[in-house]
Amino acid sequence: MTVINRIVKPTTHKGKRAILKKEAKLIENVKQILCFKSKKTSQIVVDFMKDLYNLKKPDAEMMQKKNDILPFEDITPVEKFCAKYNASLFMIALHNKKRPHNLIMGRMYECTLLDMAEFGIENYKGLKDFKISKISQGIKPLLVFNGELFENNHEYNKIKNLFIDIFQREPVEKIRLQGLEHVLSFTIVENKIFLRSYRILLKKSNSRVPRIELEEIGPRANLICRRIKLASEDLFKEACKKPKELKIILEQPSVVYMLEYKILILYRQER
């Protein structure tokens, strides 16, 4: 029997569970994100990546050692790390004179790179700088995207899809208003994406739908899109295939529209 045709079966219960865990499922587990620090970083981009890591926990892994990784030159080390830790998403903090305070976000498909985007970090204000109560760990955030470029521009539409992949958690069929605690807002103006994070406060009103107030909790940053590497249309279509048994259920649209309206008001006040 050749080595290629040889099948090694697990001999322990732990080994069997590990193999079953990696098998394809109708509803996949929540995507894990792996966070790296490159050989050269700045405190700003490292702190920002740690804030995003804290928002993503417990579905995130932070590597402590620095790695000599330049993904746009060679993605192979990232693919190996993601396969080792069973992570389909990654973030890498870098810094140099040409591209200061640099953060790369990307995702994998079948242990190879699907796409990634590189952002410069400006006007950063961290979670620790907002001296107010924070949200609970593991809360599923509401994602709000403001700006026509997210819909009309091919590259920014893919960046929007990347953000959704990174920050979403397990799918839900029903929404409980009291469970809505956190909203992440992405507002695009020219080539800048304004990332804002709010805690949702539900106040009494004269109707069944509560009055919504937003309290900024951080992190806050302006993301400048520097480079982007997109998958081919065929590969992206293959990666987005869904079983026929799955259906997406959207409920409570009125609450989402109210949040978009509130965020736009806060953004205009900031400007």
C-alpha positions in Angstrom: 0.0 0.0 0.0 1.4 3.4 -1.0 1.7 6.3 1.5 -0.8 8.3 -0.6 -3.5 5.6 -0.4 -2.9 4.8 3.2 -5.6 6.0 5.6 -4.7 6.5 9.3 -7.7 6.2 11.5 -7.8 8.0 14.9 -7.2 5.6 17.9 -8.4 7.9 20.7 -11.7 9.7 21.4 -9.9 13.0 21.4 -8.6 12.3 17.9 -12.1 11.3 16.7 -13.5 14.6 18.1 -10.8 16.6 16.4 -11.6 15.1 13.0 -15.4 15.4 13.4 -14.8 19.1 14.4 -13.1 19.8 11.1 -15.7 18.1 8.9 -18.0 20.2 6.8 -21.2 21.3 8.4 -24.5 22.7 7.2 -24.1 25.6 9.7 -20.4 26.2 10.2 -18.8 27.3 13.5 -18.2 31.0 14.1 -15.2 32.1 12.1 -12.0 32.5 14.1 -9.6 35.4 13.6 -5.8 35.1 14.1 -4.0 38.4 15.1 -0.3 38.9 14.3 2.3 41.5 15.1 4.9 42.0 12.3 8.6 42.5 12.9 8.1 46.3 12.9 5.0 47.7 14.4 3.8 50.9 16.1 2.0 51.2 19.4 -1.0 52.8 17.7 -1.7 50.0 15.3 -1.0 47.3 18.0 -3.4 48.9 20.4 -6.1 49.3 17.7 -5.7 45.6 16.7 -6.0 44.6 20.4 -9.2 46.6 20.6 -10.7 44.7 17.6 -9.4 41.5 19.2 -11.3 42.3 22.4 -14.5 43.0 20.5 -14.1 39.7 18.6 -13.4 37.5 21.7 -13.8 34.7 22.3 -13.6 33.9 18.6 -10.1 35.3 18.3 -6.5 34.3 18.9 -3.6 36.7 19.6 -0.1 35.6 18.8 2.4 37.1 21.2 5.6 36.7 19.2 6.5 39.1 16.4 6.7 37.5 12.9 8.7 38.7 9.9 5.6 38.7 7.6 4.8 40.8 4.6 1.5 39.4 3.3 1.4 41.4 0.0 4.9 40.0 -0.8 4.5 36.4 0.5 1.2 35.1 2.0 2.5 31.6 2.6 3.5 32.0 6.3 0.0 33.5 7.0 -1.7 30.5 5.3 0.3 28.1 7.4 -0.5 29.8 10.7 -4.2 30.0 9.8 -4.3 26.3 8.9 -2.5 25.4 12.1 -5.0 27.4 14.3 -8.0 26.6 12.2 -8.7 30.3 11.5 -10.2 31.6 8.3 -9.7 35.3 9.2 -6.5 37.3 10.1 -5.3 40.7 11.1 -1.6 41.8 10.9 -0.2 45.0 12.5 2.7 46.6 10.6 4.6 49.9 10.5 7.2 51.6 8.3 8.0 55.0 6.9 6.2 54.4 3.6 3.1 53.0 5.3 2.8 54.1 8.9 0.4 52.5 11.4 -0.7 49.8 9.0 -3.3 47.1 9.6 -4.0 44.3 7.1 -7.3 42.4 7.3 -8.0 39.3 5.2 -9.6 35.9 5.0 -8.9 32.4 3.8 -10.8 29.9 1.7 -9.8 26.2 2.0 -6.5 27.3 3.7 -5.5 29.6 0.9 -5.8 33.4 0.6 -9.2 34.6 -0.6 -8.7 38.4 -0.3 -7.2 41.1 1.9 -7.1 44.8 2.4 -4.5 47.2 3.9 -5.5 50.2 6.0 -3.7 53.2 7.4 -4.9 54.1 10.9 -5.6 57.8 11.7 -7.2 59.7 14.6 -7.2 56.6 16.8 -8.9 56.6 20.2 -8.9 53.3 22.1 -11.4 51.5 24.2 -9.5 52.5 27.4 -9.8 56.2 26.5 -13.6 56.0 26.8 -14.3 56.0 30.6 -17.7 54.4 30.4 -19.2 51.0 30.9 -18.5 48.5 28.1 -20.5 45.8 26.4 -20.5 42.2 27.4 -18.0 39.8 25.8 -19.3 37.8 22.9 -22.2 40.1 22.0 -23.2 40.0 18.4 -22.9 43.5 17.0 -25.1 45.3 14.5 -23.2 46.5 11.5 -24.2 49.7 9.8 -22.6 50.9 6.5 -23.1 54.5 5.4 -22.0 55.8 2.0 -22.8 55.1 -1.6 -19.3 53.8 -2.3 -20.0 50.6 -0.3 -22.6 49.8 -3.0 -21.4 51.5 -6.2 -17.7 50.8 -6.0 -16.5 47.2 -6.6 -13.5 47.3 -4.3 -15.3 49.0 -1.4 -18.2 46.6 -1.8 -15.7 43.7 -1.3 -14.2 45.6 1.8 -17.8 45.9 3.2 -18.2 42.1 2.7 -14.8 41.5 4.4 -15.9 43.6 7.5 -19.2 41.6 7.7 -17.2 38.4 7.7 -14.8 39.6 10.4 -17.3 41.1 12.8 -20.4 38.9 12.5 -20.9 36.0 14.8 -23.3 33.0 14.8 -26.4 33.4 12.6 -29.7 34.2 14.5 -33.3 33.6 13.4 -35.0 36.0 15.9 -34.0 39.3 17.4 -34.7 40.3 21.0 -34.6 44.1 21.4 -33.0 43.8 24.9 -30.2 41.8 23.3 -29.2 44.6 21.1 -26.2 46.2 22.9 -23.6 47.0 20.4 -23.4 48.7 17.0 -20.4 49.1 14.7 -20.7 51.9 12.2 -18.6 52.3 9.0 -19.1 55.6 7.2 -17.1 56.1 4.0 -16.1 59.5 2.6 -13.8 59.4 -0.4 -11.1 56.9 0.5 -11.6 57.1 4.3 -13.7 54.8 6.3 -14.8 56.2 9.7 -15.1 53.3 12.2 -17.2 54.1 15.3 -18.4 51.8 18.0 -21.5 52.5 20.2 -23.4 51.0 23.0 -27.2 50.9 22.4 -29.5 52.4 25.0 -33.2 51.6 24.8 -35.4 54.3 26.3 -39.1 54.5 26.9 -41.2 56.0 24.1 -44.9 56.5 23.2 -44.9 53.4 20.9 -44.0 49.8 21.0 -40.6 50.5 19.4 -38.3 52.0 22.1 -36.5 55.3 21.6 -32.8 54.6 20.7 -29.8 56.5 22.1 -26.2 55.7 21.2 -23.2 56.1 23.5 -19.8 55.9 22.0 -17.6 53.3 23.7 -14.6 53.0 21.3 -12.5 52.1 19.5 -12.6 55.1 17.1 -10.4 55.3 14.0 -10.3 56.6 10.5 -9.2 53.8 8.0 -7.4 54.8 4.8 -7.5 52.1 2.2 -4.0 51.7 0.8 -3.9 48.4 -1.0 -6.3 45.6 -1.7 -6.0 42.1 -3.2 -9.2 40.6 -4.4 -10.1 37.1 -5.3 -11.2 36.3 -8.9 -14.9 36.4 -9.5 -15.0 32.6 -10.0 -13.2 31.9 -6.7 -15.3 34.4 -4.8 -18.5 32.9 -6.2 -17.3 29.4 -5.2 -16.4 30.6 -1.6 -19.9 32.2 -1.2 -21.9 29.1 -2.1 -24.5 28.2 0.4 -26.6 25.0 0.8 -30.2 25.2 -0.3 -31.3 24.3 3.2 -30.1 27.6 4.6 -32.3 30.6 4.6 -31.5 34.1 5.8 -34.2 35.6 8.0 -34.2 39.4 8.5 -36.4 40.8 11.2 -37.0 44.1 13.0 -35.9 46.4 10.0 -37.4 49.5 11.7 -34.8 49.2 14.5 -31.9 49.0 11.9 -33.2 52.1 10.1 -33.5 54.0 13.3 -29.9 53.1 14.2 -28.7 54.3 10.7 -30.5 57.6 11.3 -28.9 58.1 14.7 -25.4 57.3 13.5 -25.7 59.7 10.6 -26.7 62.5 13.1 -23.7 61.7 15.3 -21.3 61.7 12.3 -22.6 65.1 11.1 -22.1 66.5 14.6 -18.5 65.2 14.7 -17.8 66.8 11.3 
